[in-house]
Amino acid sequence: MWKIKDSSVQLSTSSKKFLDELSKLLSFNITVTDGYRTARQQAVQMAETIQEQIFAGQGETLTDVYSDSQLANAIQAEFPDTEKMAIVIEQNADNGRYISRHLINDAFDIRTTGGTENQLNESQIDIVIDRANSIGLKTVIERDHIHVEVLDNWVIVDEKKSNLLWLVAIGIGVALWTTS
């Protein structure tokens, strides 16, 4: 079973479908802690990441966290002003360049049963990642959650539709076989 942390978490229909499928494969509950983010929310999240890295003595770079290091550096250059960071995020998003799939409602963050606000249940991480990957989700372990991405070309097919497609395919095969 899965649940959202609170009413602030917004999820796309496809994310909900994948969460339904993922939860069927798990013997424990998961909590969705984040979903869709505005540019402003993304900027605040990135500023918190920078602050945590500075506090932990890991430097203050986002290039190890985000795959688009050039955009991450441009956003980080505006730190600590989250309004300016949000402007950079928004301008790039307007041009189809997204620092995070949270901005297009194709990502969500989860914690497992027993994980607190600042930690994951270590014994369940590998299980979640294995099961999520088995249904085509991309996962990344982050400091206090598992980041999960739903990519554009991954679709869950309703079982009834799948059966109908299979029957149509058989029918076409039979028709081709009998006419040849």
ABEGO torsion letter per residue (X at the ends): XBBBABAABBBBAAAAAAAAAAAAABABBBBBABBBBBAAAAAAAAAAAAAAAAAAGAEBBAAAABABAAAAAAAAAAOABAAAAAAAAAAAAAAGBBABAAAAGABBBBBBBGBBAABBBAAAAAAAAAAAAAAGBBBBBBAABBBBBBBAABBBBBAAAAAAAAAAAAAAAAAAAAAX
